[in-house]
Amino acid sequence: MATKTEPDPQRFIREASTWPTIRETAEAWHVPERYVRSMVERRRVAAVRLDFIRINPESWAEYMRTVYRPGDF
């Protein structure tokens, strides 16, 4: 049972299972999969491995707001 200060792990897993994969993120943002994977490996974005590596879309959007400039790729 989760406490008030401890998040519910089942809820987190259910939510994370809807996050996009590396491939889906790359396709949605029109960047190379290699770039997305590199940002996950460097822990620049929040991600979790379930059936595939899933990336928190809010974390990715925030990261891209700070570094992405159109035409870089």
C-alpha positions, -999 to +999 in steps of 0.1 A: +000+000+000+013+034-010+017+061+017+009+098+013+045+106+004+051+075-017+037+074-052+015+045-062+037+022-083+008+006-101-006+040-111+029+050-123+032+019-144-002+023-160+006+059-168+041+052-181+028+024-204+010+051-224+042+071-230+057+069-265+086+047-274+119+060-287+108+054-323+074+071-317+091+101-301+116+104-330+088+102-356+066+127-338+094+152-334+111+145-368+145+138-352+167+107-356+160+077-332+197+078-324+193+113-310+164+103-288+182+072-276+212+094-267+191+118-246+176+088-228+211+073-222+224+106-209+193+109-186+183+143-201+147+131-203+126+110-180+122+074-193+113+040-180+118+005-195+086-015-196+079-036-227+101-010-245+118+021-233+090+047-228+097+084-227+077+108-206+063+131-232+062+162-209+099+156-201+108+153-238+088+185-247+105+205-219+139+192-231+132+201-267+120+236-257+154+243-242+177+229-269+159+223-302+164+247-330+146+240-363+170+229-390+196+214-366+189+179-380 
